[in-house]
Amino acid sequence: MTDNRKILYIGDDDIFFRDLKSFYDRKCSRETVLTKQIVITDNPDLIVELSKTFIKMMPHLCILDFSKIYLDTKLISDLLSHLLILKRHHLFRPVPIFSLFTSLEEFNNIKFIAASGIIVYSHIKGENDDTFFNDSFYIAYEENAKFPKYAIADHLALNHYFHAPSTITGISSDALQIESDIEPKIDEDIEARTNLFPEFKIKKFDVSFKEESSIYYDYLYNAEFRIPFAGPWDEITEDSMQKDTFETWIDFNREQLKSIYSSVLIVSNSLEFLTDFSQYQNLKINFYFISHLHSGLEIIKILKPNLIIFSFDNLHDEDEKFNIPHRLPNSLNTLTQIVTLIRTFPGYIPVIVTFNNPSSSEASQKVYNYNAIISSPAEISMSLVKQLLENFEKNYIEKVEPDQTFKFHLTDNRRIIEVKRNTTITSLTEHEITFLCEFEIPYYTTIKFDQPFDLYVTVVPSTRQIENQGSRKHYMGFIHTVSEIQLQTMRQFVNYLLFKRPKEFLFDIKLIDEELQKQIKAAPRVMTEEPQKIEKVPEIKREASASHKSKL
């Protein structure tokens, strides 16, 4: 019998894991449920165990508990780097990853995880664990589980804004390369806040480039934000700076930033190879692993890899059997497209190494009229790839200087960039928020409002009926990463909106007068219903994601 629900917990909190299992036993009493725990502390084989478990178990959701390791940035970097590689395989793309903490201070210590694109929802453990269980279940399965009916301030029309946590993936002398889940527009003047250094107060950027793909993190778009430096005769204001100030900062921080020497693109559908490769590290090479290329080959256009390792799929008729939307089979036809694209870039001659290819190197070079192809009939393996990379590093990297684009390390909070977007808020409870936008937001994107505190929200398929208004799209988001103290403030804010009907989405405790306090105390916080039992389902279907742009 197959397991209808498969939940992976990575962490050391046995009590939380017990409660997690108990929730699924109640919720899915008519189904087979597999819950597995991977212990973090004193586990020298953690990364290997994680990879093998992912591949063997094929979990529907993964919960990563940072409670015991939030100060260990090396281990956090290893875990997130590994998960980012796993998520680049199409089989694991739909798996939502959640993060846990025991306090808000722990989360704030490693806030960079919210700008990795890989964590869809964070939770502060405590009295509201059942809320997390319900939310994570809904995000993983998109099934109509009944939520409690919270007190709601609705029929609002409050113009406000939110910020989308995104990441800086590259820094040059005049631009920032960024990745984000909300699509920027070419030539758009976009507002964003950064944390580069105190003197960098520029908030408005020009979008000079964008593609629907990501390079380093688990986002949907990458773009270039040109920095509008002040001219030599311009007056320096609090929102501007001279270019030489920025270049001086780059020079001063060179040792802390990662220099990019060269790039290697590995295209392979092999899960066995993925297990081994995810443990390999080389600080001088910018690796990009993906199971299959997207139809536009954007990654090659952007990355311009010096070495392409391409492993053919083990299919007799790839074109007929392959059915992954917007992705190409690892076949002869795709290799032809790669070579054709390469020829459009003068002077760009990367080495292409193919595995599981019955043709000889000489035959492949002749067919494609491209001398930089090496063919091997062998299955791709880490031992063979490692030999390739060692030769590549010795014969190529040691002879070149790094380019003038620099990267932050994954655990550096300075790589966070928060892109501002305008919105109109239509309702609020302590658990969810609804709002209108003129642009599309993919499901499971994380955004952040600033009232009544830093309010993290994950956009989800709405659990109740909401309608678009003209060109404006109507969205719902689950509120998360809230401490017990903040939850009390949240309830006050909801009731303030409910009883006072203000014209701004703004909260100040001073606005809660004595009369309003009485109304708040008398108002019910939540109306409970009988918990919904989930009937046995033959397979997991995430229909909302299939009909709307989604991260998962």
Helices and strands as residue ranges (DSSP letters): E 5-10, H 14-27, E 33-38, H 46-57, E 61-65, H 73-86, E 97-101, H 104-109, G 111-115, E 119-124, H 129-141, E 149-150, E 158-171, E 175-180, E 189-194, E 204-211, E 221-226, H 243-252, E 258-259, E 262-267, H 271-277, E 285-290, H 298-303, E 307-311, H 318-321, H 332-342, E 351-355, H 361-368, E 373-375, H 382-395, G 397-399, E 406-407, G 413-415, E 416-428, E 432-437, E 446-449, E 455-460, E 473-480, H 484-500, G 509-511, H 514-522, E 526-527, H 543-546
